[in-house]
Amino acid sequence: MEEVLMGAWDYGPFDNDGAWDCVGALAENDPAKVAEQLRAAMAEVLDNDEYIENPEAQGAVAAAVLIANRLGAPAENERIAEILETRAFEATEELRSLALRTLDRLRDPEINEWHYLWLDAGSLEKVLELLAPYREVLARPKA
């Protein structure tokens, strides 16, 4: 019997293949590399003037949410908590700002497959609601 691989799909920020591709690629125990990988994932959205493909957007969302987690937002589940524990990085002001800009950029429907797919499925509001607590943490001024 042939093995069939199923993709991940659900509403949460880590419930899809693009997010897990991003998270799974994070270097273990090298804070500089982890921070650079998170920055690069968000750059796929922020530095792109062309059409933003869904997998890249999913990875950027995951990166932004991991930064929000590091700033105090609760981890979505034990697997994310473990990833945060084994992938050390400092949520600098630069990363916080990039993460906030990433989540805001994905709300723009103009050149954004992620936004279009959720809207087309009738689930955009639900997904944005799930992201709201992370965005709120990212939007807080640094104490």
N, C-alpha and C positions, 0 to 999 in steps of 0.2 A: 504494500500500500504506500502511495506517495504521501510524504509529509506536506501538510498545508500550513503555511505560516499566516497567522491572522494579524492584522494591524491593530494597534490600540486606537480607540476612539471613545470619547465621552466629553463632557462639558468642562471639566476642571483643567487647570493650567498644565498638568502633567499627564493628562489622559489621552495622549496622542503620540504617534511615532516621532514627529518632529521634535517634540519636547525631550523625549527619551534619547534621541540621537544626540542632542545637545548635552544633556546631563551625563549620559554615558561616556562622552568624550572628555569630560573634565579630568584633568590631571590630579592624582592623589597626592596630598601632602606637599604641594608646591604652591604656596599662596600666590606668587607672582604669575605662574602659568594659569592658575584658575581664574584670577582676575582678568588676565588677558583674553582667555577663552570666553568669559562672560561678555567682555567688552566687544569682542569680535562677533558674537552671536547677535548682540543688539545692533551692531553696525550694519548687519544684513538688512535691517529695517531703516535705521536712521540715515545711512549714507547712500540709500538707494533712491534714485529719482525715477527709476523704471518701475514696472509692475512688481509688487512684492508677492512672491509665491507663498503658498500656505505653509510648506514645511519650514521655510526660513522664519516666517512669522511665529510659528509654534515654538521654535527654538528660542527666539527672542523673548517671547512671553515667559518661557521657563527660566531664562536667565534673569529677567526682571523680577520674577517672583522669588527666585533664590536670594536675590539681593534684599528684597523686602523681608524674607525670612530671617536673614542675618541681622536686619535692623529691628527685629522683634515680632514680626507677623508670625503666627503659629504655623508650623509645618503642616502640610496637608495630610500627611500620613507618616508611618514609621519609616518607610523607605526614604522619604525626603529628609526626615530627621537624621537618618544614618548618613545620607549623602552630605548633609551640612556638617556632620561631625567629622567625616573623613576627607572632605575637600575644604581645607582651610583657606580663607580669604578675608580680607578686611573690606567691609562695605564703606568705601571711601565716599566723600561728597561727590566726586566725579561719577562713581558707579551709581550712586543714588539718583543723581540727576539724569544720567543716561537711561536708567530703568524707568523713571517717571516719563521721560520723553518717549520711550519706546511704547509704553502702554497707551499714551495719548496719540501717538502716530498711527497706531493700529485702529483707532476709532475713525480714522479718515477713510471713507469708502471709495475715494477716487481711483487709486491704483493699488488695491489691496485685496488679494484673493481671500485671506483669512476673514476679513470683514464681510466680503460678499458671500462666502459660503455659509457663515453663521446667519446672516440676514436671510439668505435664500431658504435656509432650513427653518426659519422662524424662531431661531434660538439666540439671536444676537443679544437681546436684553438679558437673558439668563446667564450667558457667558460673561457679559460685562458686570452683572451683579456678583458673580463669583470672583471676579478680579477686583472689585471695589475695595475690599479690605486691604489688599496688597497695595493698591494705588494710594489709599489713605495713609498707610505707613510711609510710603515713599514721599508723599507730599508734605509730611510733617517737617517743620523747620528743625534743623539740627540743634540739639540742646547744648 
